[in-house]
Amino acid sequence: MAGLLDTGASTSFIPQAVASEMGLTPRAWYQVGSIHREAKEPGFYVVLTIEGLFEGTVAIVEMKPAYDFVVVGRNVLKHLRLVFDGPGGMFELDRPGQAD
């Protein structure tokens, strides 16, 4: 599934349809907000895999309205190293200490 890296999001999000399809049971409610709205949304614990970079159990919040991608927030990004080169139009994402 496609994902969006969001350094401004404190947590990660999963599309509502995917949470329903997987039969996930809410474990907590999270206060989430954007420039458009604030709400309490259900949260789940899932094993998230970003191939070659990260695998672990993380809290992930249901995303409304429905989108077809996940949002990877700082609760996952804090385990990775992200280098952004705006003028060069490139970025690097790896694990600290990972061999090139």
Secondary structure, 3 states (H helix, E strand, C coil): CCEEECCCCCCEEEEHHHHHHCCCCCCEEEEEECCCCEEEEEEEEEEEEECCCEEEEEEEEEECCCCCCEEECHHHHCCCEEEEECCCCEEEEECCCCCC
